[in-house]
Amino acid sequence: MRISRQSFQRRRRKLATSARIFPNDEARSHAARLSFFVCLSATSLFVIALVIVPTLFRPNNNNGSLRVLEALKSKHEGLRSSSSGGGGTKISIQNTIDGKDRKVTGTGPTRANEMPNFKKSSSSSSESKQQIIISKPFKKEERLEPSPNSAMIIFYNLFIPKEPAEAKVAISVLTEQLGQVASSLKEIVKIKTEASTSTSPRQSAIVYYNLIGNDVSFPPKDINALCRKLHPGLECKQIGFYEQASESVTLEDIHNFCRQTDTDEGTRVTYIHSKGSYHQTQVNMNWRREMTNSVLHPDCQYPPDDSCDVCGASFYTRFSTIYPGNMWAARCSYVKKLLSPREGGEYDDKKIESVAKFLKYRLWGQLRSTLLEDRIDYFGLGRYRLEHWIGSHSSIRPCELHRQNVTFELMVTGQVKPTDYEWGMGPRREEVVDEIVDAKNRLEMDEDAQFREYYYLPGNLLKWFTLYGSNGVPSPQSWAWNAFPAGKKWKELVEKHGKNAVEKMVMDSTEDFHSAYSDNYDRRDRFAVKGEDEVFFTDSASTLVVFYHISFPPERQKRQSSLLTFKTQLDLLSMGQYDIISRSYVRRRQVLLYYSIAGGDSKIADFVTKQCEAVKTKNVECRKLAEFESHKVKGETLQQLYNFCLAKPSQRVTYLTNQLPARFGSKWPEILVAQKIRAYTTAVTSNMCLKSRDTCNVCGMEFYPLPYNHFSGNMFSATCDYVKDLLPPEQYEREMNDIASDALVSHLGNIFSTELTPFTPQTLGMDHYSVDHWIGSHPNIQPCDVAPVSRSWFPLSCGGSYVEPDYSRSNVYDFQWSIGPRRGSAPSGQISCIAEGRVAAKDNILFREYSYLAGNLFRWYKLYNNVPPVESWVWKWFPKGESWMHGVKNHGSKVVKELTKPYADEGVPFREV
C-alpha cells in the first residue's frame, strides 16, 4: 500500500489529536485503527528510504539537491568573508547593528539555539547574569588617575581569542587601532601646540584597556611596549583581565571613572573596541576603521561646540538614540548621569522593564510599532543593550562627524572619504534603511498614528522615564520635541503629567485598562465570622457558603440586565440545590451568602438588601461585605473568599457573579447570557459539585485547559484546602502582571510561541483579567465539571468530537459529573483546530507554545515554585507531557529554559555582509 507523505502527515496529526480529545475506550479503538494505517505507511516510506536515499549521497552523485546545498554553503561563507561593496548586496543597519562580533565580547559566538537571557531569574539572580570570570588574580586600581598632560583618555575593550590563528587576527586589529590612536594624538598635539599660548600643551594620551580571553599570545608588557613605540607620549595601561566578559566591564570602568570625585565634569572619555577581532570580514574592517577614525578625530575629541555631550561617526534616532557600532567620545558630566552598565544591574533590569511596558500598552491597543519588526536588537535587549547605553538619557546633546548624506552603507563598505567629514550637532539623520516603507508613508498621513508610534517619541519617553524617573523628563528646550512627529502634543502631556505621561495617556484612552481592586479599600488579612454565624460551621451543619460578586455597569440597558440576572440567581439559591435524579431543586443546605456590590447607586443597594430580606425565610442568610462605587472592581469578593478559606480551611466555598467574563477584543456580544448564567449557577450549587470527592478540588460547569486553566463563566465550587494554597488575589494580579512582562519580552527572543492563542491582556491574565485565571492557577488543581458531554458523528472533523452544550435547551441540565479535562481544548471558537494540528506536527512550536506546558510551567514556578505531582492529569493531557515531566526531574526550575533551548531563536536574521 502506498500513500503520499502529505496524507501520512495528516493521519499522524489526526491520531495525535484524537488521542488527546478521546481519553476513553472509544478513542483508543479509533486510534488503534488509525495506527494500523500509519504503521503500514511508515513501513512503506522506510523501505523507499532504504532503497533510494543511499544513492543520493554517493561520491559521484550529480543530484541537484546536493548542488543546491553546496551552493548555499558557498554563498553563506562568501557573505561572511567577502566585501559587501560588490555583488549588489544591500547593507542594512539592523542586520549589521551588532557593533561587536559575537566573539569580541569574549563569550564566543552565540548559537542560534541558545536561549536569550534577558532578565534575572526569580530563583537565582546570579545564574542569569552573563558569566564574568577573572582568570588570574589581578589587582584592579581603585582609582584611575590619568596624567593632567593627557590630550586623550581612551577606554579600550580588547578581545584576543585563544586559538593561535584567531589570536593573530586580533593582534593585527589591536596594532591597527593603536596606530590610529597614535596618528590622532600627533594631529591633536600639533593643533594644540599651534593654538596654545602655554609653554606645555597637552602632549600625551592614555589607553586604559581590559583584556579578555587570552593574555599569553600578546601579553600586557608587549602591548605597553607597542604603544610607546607608536608614540612616545602614548601610554597603555591594563585595567583588568577576564577569561569571559561582555563590554559591560569596560563601560562600567568609564562610568566609575567619570563618577570619581576628582574627575572634572568637562573631561571627555573615548570608548573603542576591537570589532572584527574574531571575524575579519571586509565589512567589519571598514566599519571598525571608520568608527575609530571618527571618535579619535580632533572634532570629536574637542567639539567645536562644547555643548556636545557625545560624539561619534553618525547619530541616529531610529530605532534608538544610538551611535551604530558603539564607539564614541563623551563628556563625563553626561556619562555620570547614566545608570551603571554593570552586568545584571539596574540598567539591565530597567531596560527590560521599559520594553515590557510598551509591549503591554501595545496589547491594550494604545501604542503601536509599525516602522520596524519586533526584534531584540531594535528594543536593545540581550547583548544589544550595551549599544543603547550611551544614548539612554534624555539630556543627551549629540553631535556627529559624518555629513548628513553619508549613509550607513557607505561607512561599512569603506567609501567614506575625508571630505565626507563635516562636524555638526545632531540629530541630522533619522532613517534606517530597513524601515517598512509603506508604514512610514501611512504614518505621514496619520497624525494620531504618529502620536502612538513607539519608534517616535512614545518609545523614547518610556525608556527615559523608566530608566531615570523624573530625571529622564526632557527639558523644555530639548531637541526631542522638534525631532520627532507629534512632539508638541507629547510636550504638553509631559508638562502636565511628568514621568507618568505615557501611562496616563494609555489609561485615559482605554476603558478596559484597570485593576480588579479598589485603591481605597481596607482589606483584612483574616476573615471575620460573626458570632451568630458560627453555628453554620459546626460539624453537624451542612452549609452552602457562597461568595457573590454583584456588578452594575453604568449603561442603562446593561444595568437592567444585571438586575434581572441578580434576581434570577438569588431565586435559584432560595429554591435549593439542583438534584439530577429528581430533576428538581431541593433545599438540603442552609445558604450563607456573602456579597459585594460594584457600581450602581443607593437605590440599587436598597433593592439588593430588600431581595435578601425576602429570601431569608427560604434558607438564605445574606451578609454584605462591601460596596464599591466603580463597577470595574471585580476582585474584592474573591479576596474575601480567599480570606474566609484561611480562617475556615475545612470548608467548601462557591463563587458566583452576575456578569460573564468579557472576551478581550471581541466585536460580538455574548449570546444567551441569561441562560448561561442560570446554568452555571445551577451547576456550581448542585449536589454534584458540592459532594466531597478526593479526586476533585474545584468544580464548575465546563473546565478547559486552554488558553489557560479556567471554568466557563468563572463560577466554581472549591475546597478551602485548595484555595488557601493560592496566592491572595490582589497579590496574584501583581504577580501576573510581572509574569506577563517576562512572557512578552521572552516572546521577542522566540522563547515562547503563540501559534494557538496570540498574547492579549486576557490570555496573559493582566490587570483585571487575572480574576479569570486565579482559581485554576495552582499546579495542584484537580478539576471536575458537570456539563453534559455530547459527541459528534464525525469525530475527526474540525473541532474534534466534543459538541458544546446548547444553553437554549433544557437538556443542558442533564448533568454528568466527571474529572476534567474531558472536552475540547478551549471554548468553542477560541482556538483553531487547524492551528492545533500545525502545532502538534512541529516540535519546535510544540515545546515553546505558551498555552501548553511551556507557559504553564513558567507560571507555576514563578507563582508557587512548584509543579503538579506525578499523578496529575497535566502530564497526560498536554502534548509532550512525559518529556516535560522528565525535564522537571532533571532541570527543576530551569526546565523551560532547557527544553526550549534547542528551538529558541533571538529572531535577528543573518547579517547580509
C-alpha angles and dihedrals in degrees: 000000000000127000131173121259090243091054090049092052092048092052092046091053092047090052092051091048095047092049090060099039095043106049091164140081094273090055094047092053091048091047090049091056091050092046090059091059093042093051092047090049092047090051091053092050091047092054091049090050092052092053103039110027098065090058091057094065103044113130093244095044115130093197113158093222092062091048090052092049091049091048091051091049092050092048091050093050091044092053090052096049108029131074116268090213090088133051094043096268108165114232117221125198090215094049091052101030093108090105091198127048108246093254093047088081090061094243096097127238114326110236117229091237095055113110108243110239107217102157142028113268117245090228098054127002093197093058092060097052118095104259113257113189126184102211098199136016105279121175107221116205113246091219133029112219113184118192116269084233092065113123091186133027109198131184114202127195103204125187122187116180121223095233106097096226092047091044089055090057091048092050091053089052090049092050093049095049094047087050088055089050091051092049092049091048091054091051094046093047089051092050092045093047093052093046098039125096088191120100091225113041118181107283106166141068134200128212115201109196140183113211115213130189108359130030096169106067092056108008124202094260090059091048091052091048091050091053093053090047092052092049130354090222095051114101122186117197126184116229099183148335124231131180088207129011144135127234088270092087093062095038088052090052089054091049092049092047093052091049094053110118093233095050111105112235090229092058113119122214128194127214123203133160137194098258111184095023089130104028108038098195123156091246093052091048093049093045095047094047094050095045091048093047091050100050091044093049113115090241091059094042092047108017116208087231106050092201088079111111101186131019132190143141097284132356119212131190096198129098086001138342090276149145102222110232093026104250118131149138116236141182114245093227087066098038093055090059091063125092114255111272090217113150110266092003136128095289092056093048096046092045089058091044092055092052091046090052091054093047089053094047089049090054088055087055099242102104127042140192108205103143097068140018124259105270132147093233090058091049094044098240132145114005090348093068093084092058088059094048103087093051096042099105123081092223094066114131101196130198132181141198103217122087115251092253094056105106129204089247092058090053098051093043092054097245099125112115130193088256088063090068113102114150116219144152116267160276095053098141135039112161121106114202094232096057114129101255097204091050092053092049090052092048092054089060097044120064094184090053089051089052091054100039112120093209090058122054103316094065094046092047091050091052094046095046095044095046099041108014114207089352087065094061108113116240118251087252095052119134088227094078091060099033097060131056116254089024094140093053093048091046090058092049092049092048088054103039105019116199090358094060098108095045090046091053092051094047093048091048097048123061090189097055106097144102124265090230137074119247095217104039119117105224119199120225091221131034114250111220113198116241094243090053095058088087088071091063102051119121092253094050121097102200130171105215111201129185108199125193110200116193128187115190118210095242110099097227094046091047092053090049090050091052092052092048091050091051091049094050093047090051090052091052091050092049092060134236123329114251116202094202096057094027088226142100114263125189101229099138137048110240119223106191120197111187142180127197121216117189127350125092141262092285092056091046089053090048091054091049092051092049090052091051090051094057096044090097090054098066095272120123115188125207119183114220103183147325123230126196095217123066087211092077100102106151108053094087090053089050089056091046088054092049090050091054091052088056096040107029094165094059132089122230135200125207123208135174132182093220127069115226110266116237110236115245095002113146092194122079119237111266128219090016096159093046092049095048090049091051094045091049092049091048099051092045095044124110089248092063096036096052112106113245130170091216096058133049099168126039133185144147097275129000122206128181094202138108081000134336106284147136122238111265090009089260118133150151115230141173115250088225087068097038095053090062092057122093115262105270096241092050089044090059091054092047092048090052089054091047090050088055091052093046094049093049092045089051088061088062091047091245088132128035126208102198094133102041125007118229112270131159087260099050089046093046094235123175112325092002088071086080090070092051100044105087094049096043102097121089090225095063114136104190129197132173139190108207112124114260119226125186130215123239086230105053095177096048119110109293096031125246099306118102117199115240116265104233092192091068130073094231088076084085093060088106120199114189118214141145114265156283097042106134136055121326093252139002115289115287097012101096127033114234087212089059091049090053092049092049092047090056097054124061091193088065099030094060093045100042108125094208090058129057096303091067096036095052090044090057097039093055093046095045103036107003086231142099134210118282119260092260094052121126087234096079092050100043104044118071115261089014094149092051091050092048091053089045091055090051092051102036107021113192091001092062096107092050093047099044095044093044096090090054104034118106129181089227095232107134124230109282108248096223 
